[in-house]
Amino acid sequence: MIYLNGKFMPIEEACIPVLDRGFIFGDGVYEVIPVYSRKPFRLENHLHRLQHSLDGIRLKNPHSETEWRDLFDQVIAKNKENDQSLYLHITRGVAKRDHAFPQVPPTVMILSNPLLAPSEEFLRNGITAVTAIDNRWIRCDIKSISLLPNVLLRQLAVDAGAVETIMIRDSFLTEGAASSIFVVKDQVLLAPPKSHLILPGITYEVVLELAKANNIAYEIREITEEELRNAEEILLTSSTKEIMAVTCLDGQIVGSGKPGAKFAQLHKLYQHYKATTMRGGMAN
């Protein structure tokens, strides 16, 4: 069951006009929100990022925070899985094909997919990744539905039998095609700084909060391509993948070739934080 423009319906019955600006121009934004035990995780942060994206494309938020929470609760209730991944999609609406902004209602869709935990194999052995030049536009902080560059970059990983593509711009690490990236150097956790070139990841923020609360040495600074390629550990984070270790990059072994100590520590802390948050009713 999905929500589309004020109505709940089976996804098979959902239709969007061909002149929707999301279809014609990719004119819209999206959010992905993990749900554990039927509670949205870090919802306030996701709604804050949504507002940032809407502001970035000059589109008025169609709902208040209270209204969003109610809609999410209804979508969650209408789908059977306890752990879900909510996908929120907002476009500028339906209008004749013209670049200028129309004065029309936005299109709003919310759908749910089962949220699957990372596989035991990936947690035990890590994942493989490849690198590529970051050739996206310079407003990567907007979670835009115009994802063709990310699609092409991610396909490079698929073509190579890898899980993710890690991007480099002007000899510095930015992020993954659909993830945030951390590097461990000299036992220090390194995180690229937020900028217009990087999407502000929610799990990225959780990892830094956990590092600070548990006296794990970390730095937020630019990370060179050389530091990435010579890292002791590389960590990948996202709302759906949580925390994963990259153990092979461009065919070269990272560290020992197995998930390292920082990954094990942060993964354990994240799982404890998630479980405590869910039990304490603080998911929002």
N, C-alpha and C positions, 0 to 999 in steps of 0.2 A: 504494500500500500504506500502511495506517495501523496504528497501535497503539491497541488499545482493551482496557483491563482485563486485561492480561496476555497478549493474543494479537495476532498480526499477521494482517491480512486485507485484501482489496480493499475500498475504501471503499464499494462497492455492497453489500457483505455486512454492513456494520456496522449494528447496531441498538442503541438505548438505550431502556429502559422508559419509558413515559409518566409514571410516578411519580418519575422522576429529579428531584431538587430543582433541578437546573439548568434543566429545562424548566418546572417548576411555579413556582419562586420566583426564578429567575435567581441561585441560591445557589451561587456559585463564582467562580473567578478564571482568568485566562489569561495567556499570554506569547506573543510573536511574536519569533522568533529568526532573523536572516538567516544564510544559509550561503553561503560563497564557496569555490569549489574544494573542495567537500565538507567544509569546516571551519566549525563554528559560530563566529560572530563575537561576541567579548566575552561568551562563555558564562558566565563567572564573575559578571559584572555582571547578566546576565539571571536567573541562579539566585538571586542576592541579592535582586533585586526580587521574584521569585516568592515567596521566603520572607517578605518584607515584606507582600505581599498576603495570603498564607496566614495570617500572624499577625494581620493586620487583620480577618479574618473568623473567627478562632479555629478554623482547620482544620489538623490535623496534616499536615505534609509526608509524603506517602506513600512518598517515596524519598530515599535519601542522594544527595549530589552525584555520587558515583561511579556509582550506579545510573542517575541521570538521563543522565549522559554516555554510558553504554553504550546506553541506550534511544534516545537521539538518533542515535548512530552507526549503530544498526541501521535506524532509519527512513530516514536519509540513504542508506544502502547499498541499500535496497530500492526506491528511487526513482531514476530515470535522470538527472535534471538535475544538473549540477555545482553550479549556483547554485540554492539552494532557500530557501523561507520556511517555517520550522517553526512550526506553531500548536499550542500546548499548552493543554489545556482540562481543568480539574479542578473537579468539583462535589462537594457534600457527600454524594452517593450517592442511593440509591433507598430510599424509605420512604413510609408513608402520609402523606397531606397534613396536616401539622401544623407550625406555625411553630417549635416547639421543636426543638433539635438532636437528630437521631436518633443512635443508636450503630450505624452501618452503615459498610461500606467505601466510600471515595470512588470516584467515577467518574473515570477517567484516560484521556484521548485525546490522541494526538499524530498530526497529519497534516502532509503536505508539499505545498506548491504551488511551481510554478516562480517563481523570483525574477527579475523583469524589471527591467533598469536603466531609470532615468528616460529618457524619450524625448529625442532630440536637439532636437526643437522646444521642449520645456519648458526644456532647459538653455540654449538659444540665446535664447529670448524671455521666459522666466519663465512664471509661472502667475498666474491670477486668483483672488481670494478675496473673500469677503463677511464682514461682521461680524454678530454677534448677541450678545444678553445671555446670559451664562453662567448657565443656570438648573438646573445639575446639583446633586447632593447635595454635602455638604461633605467627603467622603472621596475626593476624586479621586485621591489618592496610591495608592489600592488599584486594581489593574488588574482590576476586576470584570467578569464577563460580563453584568451588568445594564447594557446599553449603550443603552437606548432614548433617553435624552436626547441622546447623541452621534449616534445614528442620525437623529433629527429635525433636529438642528443641521446635520449633514452634508448632509441632503437639501435644506436651504435653499441650499447651494452648488450642488447639482445643478440645482435649479429655476432658478437664476440663470445657469446655464451656466458656473459657476466650479468650481475644483478643491477648495477647502477653505473652511471657516468658521472665522474667528478670533473667539475669545470674549472678552468684556469683562464684568467683575464689579465693581460699585461704582466705575466709571470707571477701572479698571485692567485692563491686559492679563493674561489668564491663559495660554491656550494655544489650539491648534487643536482641532477636533473629533477629529482622529486624528493630532496632530502637536505638536511644540514650536515656539515662535515666538521669533525674535530680531529686534531692531530695531537699526539703525545710525543714530546721531545724532552730529553733529560728528566723524565718522570713528571713533567709539567704538562697539564692539559691546556692546549692552545685552541682558541675559538676565534674565527674571523669576526671583526666588528660589524655591527649592523650598519647598513648603508642603503642607498637606493639600488645597489647592485645585488642585494641579498634579500630574500624573503625572511621576515622575522619569524623564525620557527618557534612554536609553542613548546615542543619537546626540548629544543635548544635552550630555552629559558629554564625549564625544569632541571636540566643537567647542570647548568651554572648555579642554580639555587642549591642543588644537592652538593655540589663541589664546595660552595661557600660554607654551608651548614656543617659539613663533615671534614673541614680543614684539608681539603684536597687542593694542592697548589694548582692554580690556573692563571692564565693570562688571556685577555681579549686584545688581539692585535692582528695586523696583517701577517699572513703566513705565505712564505715564498713557495714556488713550485719545488725548489730543491728540498725545503723542509718537508713538504708533503712526500716526496719520493724517498726520503731518508728517515721517515718517521719510525719511531719505535712501535706505535700503534696508530691506527686510523679508525675513528668511530663515526658511524652514520646514525642519524636520528631523524625520525618523522612521527607524525601522529599515529600512523597505522603500523609502522615497523618498529616503533619504540626506539631501542638502542641496539645496534648491531656492530660487529667488528668486521672491518675490511682486512682480510688476510692475504689478498693477492691483488696487486695493482699493475695493470698493463703487463701481465704475465710475470711480474717480479714479486717474490715473497715479501710480505710486510712483517718486520720483526722476526719472531720465531716461526711464523706461518700458522700460528694458532691464536685465538683470542687471548689478549694479554691481561695483565693484572688490573689495569685501569678499567678495561671493559668489564671484567668480572665484578669489580667493586661498584661501579656505577650501575650496572645492570641489577645487582642485588639491591642497591639503594632505591633504584627506580621502582622495582617491583614492590618493595616494602612501602614506599611512599604511595604508590597507587592503591595498594590494599588498604592502607590506613585511611587514605582519603575517601575511598568508597565506604568503608565501615563507619567513618565519622560523619558521613553525609555532607562532606565539604567539596564534592565534585564540582560544584558550580562556583 
